[in-house]
């Protein structure tokens, strides 16, 4: 079992998405489903921010064109 923080975050997100699918399959009322969607969105956003913070330097080291491309992608 990996102790990598990004893997741990992604496993939690996977569990949240499975719960969301289950709620939709069971026709759970929208006032319970929508907060689950919001939680998934927040978790994905937090995981992305963490990934960027940890990997941006190594990903774009000495390649300003690559860095500019990533910045463009992030600003979309």
C-alpha positions in Angstrom: 0.0 0.0 0.0 1.5 3.3 -1.1 2.1 6.1 1.4 2.3 8.7 -1.3 0.1 11.6 -0.3 -1.3 12.1 -3.8 -2.2 8.4 -4.1 -4.0 8.6 -0.7 -5.9 11.6 -1.9 -6.9 9.9 -5.1 -8.1 6.8 -3.2 -10.3 9.0 -1.0 -11.7 10.7 -4.1 -12.4 7.3 -5.6 -14.4 6.4 -2.6 -16.3 9.7 -2.8 -17.1 9.1 -6.5 -18.3 5.6 -5.7 -20.6 7.0 -3.0 -21.9 9.5 -5.5 -22.6 6.8 -8.0 -24.4 4.8 -5.4 -26.5 7.8 -4.4 -27.5 8.4 -8.0 -28.3 4.7 -8.6 -30.5 4.7 -5.5 -32.3 8.0 -6.5 -31.2 9.7 -3.3 -32.7 13.2 -3.1 -30.7 16.0 -4.7 -30.2 17.8 -1.4 -28.0 14.9 -0.4 -26.4 14.3 -3.8 -25.3 17.8 -4.6 -23.1 18.2 -1.5 -21.4 14.9 -2.5 -20.7 16.4 -5.9 -19.3 19.5 -4.2 -17.1 17.4 -1.9 -15.7 15.5 -5.0 -15.0 18.8 -6.8 -13.2 20.2 -3.7 -11.2 17.1 -3.2 -10.1 17.0 -6.9 -9.1 20.6 -6.7 -7.1 20.1 -3.5 -5.4 17.1 -5.0 -4.5 19.1 -8.1 -3.1 22.0 -6.0 -1.0 19.5 -4.0 0.3 17.8 -7.1 1.2 21.1 -8.7 3.0 22.3 -5.6 5.1 19.2 -5.3 5.8 18.6 -9.0 5.8 21.9 -10.9 9.6 22.5 -10.5 10.7 19.0 -11.6 8.1 18.9 -14.4 9.3 22.1 -16.0 12.9 22.4 -14.9 15.0 24.4 -17.4 12.1 24.3 -20.0 10.4 27.7 -20.0 8.3 26.8 -23.0 6.9 23.8 -21.1 6.3 26.0 -18.0 4.4 28.6 -20.1 2.2 25.8 -21.6 1.4 24.5 -18.1 0.5 28.0 -16.9 -1.8 28.5 -19.9 -3.5 25.1 -19.2 -4.0 26.0 -15.5 -5.5 29.4 -16.3 -8.2 27.9 -18.6 
